[in-house]
Amino acid sequence: LCEDLFTRINHNEDLDLSYSVEVSYMEIYCERVRDLLNPKSRDSLRVREHPILGPYVENLSKLAVTNFRDIAELMDCGNQARTVACTNMNESSSRSHAVFTIVFTQKRHDAITNLFTEK
């Protein structure tokens, strides 16, 4: 799915269309939210709610990516930063939930009005 997304972006011939892809990766452990793409930050992030857009995590890193390899590398780096502990069944079991988010944005330029629309 991700590889197809970048293939389609790279084959776009409409000069009035542009695309961007951003990712974020967070861990939820013991009611604390951590940014897995910024593992040096040990502070717990706050979950907020925007009146129109809904819930979001304040100060969560969003990194621009240009291909599937970027996504795979960031996911691997984030996985290394996850909280793990020993359990009866597994020596290094993950003790948390993780959410990897991909945000795809399409921007269209209207040549008549010289305005941009985004979705």
C-alpha positions in Angstrom: 0.0 0.0 0.0 2.7 2.5 1.0 4.9 1.6 -2.0 1.9 2.1 -4.3 1.2 5.5 -2.7 4.7 6.8 -3.6 4.5 5.2 -7.1 1.4 7.2 -7.8 2.9 10.4 -6.4 6.0 9.9 -8.7 3.9 9.3 -11.8 1.8 12.4 -11.3 1.8 14.5 -14.4 -0.7 17.2 -13.3 1.4 20.3 -12.6 -1.4 21.8 -10.5 -1.2 18.9 -8.0 1.4 18.3 -5.3 1.6 15.8 -2.5 3.3 15.5 0.8 3.5 12.6 3.2 4.3 12.9 6.9 4.6 10.2 9.6 4.5 10.1 13.4 5.0 7.2 15.8 3.9 7.1 19.5 3.9 4.6 22.3 1.3 4.4 25.0 2.6 2.7 28.1 1.2 2.9 31.7 -1.1 5.8 30.6 1.9 7.8 29.3 2.4 8.8 25.7 6.0 8.9 24.3 7.3 10.1 20.9 9.1 7.1 19.4 10.6 9.3 16.6 12.2 11.5 19.3 13.4 8.9 21.9 15.7 11.4 23.7 12.6 13.2 24.9 11.5 11.3 28.0 8.6 13.6 28.9 5.1 12.3 28.6 3.1 14.0 25.8 -0.4 15.3 26.4 -3.4 14.2 24.5 -5.6 17.1 23.5 -8.9 17.6 21.6 -9.3 20.0 18.9 -13.0 21.2 18.5 -13.1 20.4 14.8 -10.2 17.9 14.1 -10.7 15.8 17.2 -8.0 14.2 19.4 -4.3 14.8 18.8 -1.0 14.5 20.7 0.6 17.8 21.6 4.2 18.2 20.4 4.3 14.8 18.7 7.0 14.7 16.0 5.8 14.7 12.4 8.5 13.9 9.9 8.3 14.3 6.1 9.0 11.2 4.0 9.6 10.8 0.3 9.6 7.0 -0.2 8.7 3.7 1.4 12.3 3.2 2.6 12.0 6.3 4.7 8.9 4.9 6.4 10.5 1.5 7.0 13.6 3.1 8.5 11.6 5.4 10.8 9.5 2.5 11.9 12.6 0.4 12.7 14.1 3.3 14.7 10.9 3.8 16.6 10.6 0.0 17.4 14.1 0.1 18.9 12.9 2.9 21.3 9.8 1.0 22.5 9.4 -0.2 26.1 10.1 -3.9 26.5 10.3 -6.1 29.6 10.6 -9.8 30.4 7.5 -11.9 30.6 6.9 -15.6 31.4 6.4 -16.3 27.7 9.0 -13.9 26.1 12.3 -12.5 27.1 11.8 -9.1 25.5 8.1 -8.6 25.1 6.7 -5.2 24.2 4.8 -3.8 27.2 3.1 -1.0 25.3 0.8 -0.1 22.4 2.2 1.7 19.5 0.5 3.9 16.8 2.3 4.7 13.6 0.4 7.4 11.6 0.8 8.3 7.9 -0.7 11.7 6.9 -1.1 12.1 3.1 -1.9 15.6 1.9 -2.9 16.6 -1.6 -2.6 20.2 -2.7 -4.2 21.6 -5.8 -3.4 25.0 -7.4 -6.3 26.7 -9.1 -4.7 28.7 -12.0 -7.8 31.0 -12.4 -8.0 32.2 -8.8 -4.3 31.5 -7.9 -5.5 29.8 -4.7 -4.4 26.4 -3.2 -6.8 23.9 -1.8 -5.7 21.1 0.4 -7.1 17.7 1.5 
